[in-house]
Amino acid sequence: QSLQLEAVLESIPRSFEFNKLLELCNQISLNSGISILKFRPASGKTSGAQSFFKSASVELSVSGTFIGVMLFMDQMTKLKRLLAFKEVQMTAKRNTSPDKKESKAVSLDVSLLLETYSLGET
């Protein structure tokens, strides 16, 4: 029975553990070749206070190539921790060189809400 509880706690921790989540995001972004521009837990916005679990949102902005961003999102979905992407907004921008000439390289700025979960009080 304790093995089952440990498995649940791996997916849905007892607290939101934003610092640990930031470390995971940072490591995955480095592996994906993208940059994290913003990681901000939405202050005071938790839901499900009376249920089995609680949820909280994190404002997350990243920048990188399309493939890098997709790799980042793919790797985030493969974490053992339960997460959900919400309100994903992507903006493509053409990169310019220092001499202001446009290149063919395109990067993405992506803003989203990352929903994370913790166990509620029982």
Secondary structure, DSSP 8 states (H G I E B T S, - for coil): -HHHHHHHHHHS-SS--HHHHHHHHHHHHHHHT-EEEEEEEEEEEEE-TTSSEEEEEEEEEEEE-HHHHHHHHHHHHTSSS-EEEEEEEEEEEEEE-TTS-EEEEEEEEEEEEEEEEEE---
